[in-house]
Amino acid sequence: MAWVYLLLAGMFEIGWPVGLKMAQSPDTRWLGIFTAIICIGLSGYTMWLAQKEIPMGTVYAVWTGLGAAGAFFVGIIFYGEAASLMRYMGVLLIIAGVVTLKLAY
C-alpha cells in the first residue's frame, strides 16, 4: 500500500505546479491557487504515509521524479511548452532512476 501512497503523492506533486500555472490567468487565478494549496497538502500527506514503509531517500527521489516528469509532460501537452530530444532524454533518465529505485527496494 505504501507504493500506492507514493504514486498518489507523485500525482499530487504534479498538481500544484499546474495550479500555479492556472493562477497566472486572471480568469482562473483563485481556482489555480486553491488547486495548488490542496495538491501541496495531499502530496505531503500521502508522502508521509509512504514513508512509514519505504525509506525516506527512496520516497523523496520517487516523489520528486514523478513530479518533475509529470509536470514536464503536462507542460508540453496542455501548455505548449518546448519539447526537444534533449529534454525528452532528461526526463527518460529521471524515469529510469525512479524505476531503478523501485526495483532495488
LINLIN-V962747 format. One record per pair of residues at least 24 apart in sequence whose ideal C-beta (glycine too) atoms are under 10 Angstrom apart, sorted by the first residue. I is the first residue (numbers start at 0). J is the second residue. Records with the same first field share a line. If there is no record, write none. Layout:
BEGIN
I: J, J
END
This chain:
BEGIN
0: 48, 49, 51, 52
1: 45, 48, 49, 50, 51, 52, 53, 58, 104
2: 49, 52, 53, 58, 61, 101, 104
3: 45, 48, 49
4: 44, 45, 46, 47, 48, 49, 50, 51, 52, 53, 58
5: 45, 46, 48, 49, 50, 52, 53, 57, 58, 61, 62, 65, 97, 101
6: 45, 49, 61, 62, 65
7: 41, 42, 44, 45, 46, 48, 49, 65
8: 41, 42, 43, 44, 45, 46, 47, 48, 49, 50, 58, 61, 62, 65, 66
9: 42, 45, 46, 49, 58, 61, 62, 63, 64, 65, 66, 67, 68, 69, 97
10: 38, 41, 42, 45, 65, 66, 69
11: 37, 38, 39, 40, 41, 42, 43, 44, 45, 46, 62, 65, 66, 69
12: 38, 39, 41, 42, 43, 45, 46, 61, 62, 63, 64, 65, 66, 67, 69, 70
13: 38, 42, 65, 66, 67, 68, 69, 70, 71, 72, 73
14: 38, 39, 41, 42, 66, 69, 70, 73
15: 39, 40, 41, 42, 66, 70
16: 66, 67, 69, 70, 71, 73, 74
17: 69, 70, 73, 74, 77, 78
20: 70, 73, 74, 77, 78, 80
21: 78
42: 66
52: 104
53: 100, 101, 104
54: 100, 104
56: 100
57: 97, 100, 101, 103, 104
58: 100
60: 93, 96, 97, 99, 100
61: 96, 97, 98, 100, 101, 104
62: 97
63: 93, 97
64: 90, 92, 93, 94, 95, 96, 97, 98, 100
65: 93, 94, 97
66: 93
67: 93, 94, 97
68: 92, 93, 94, 96, 97
END
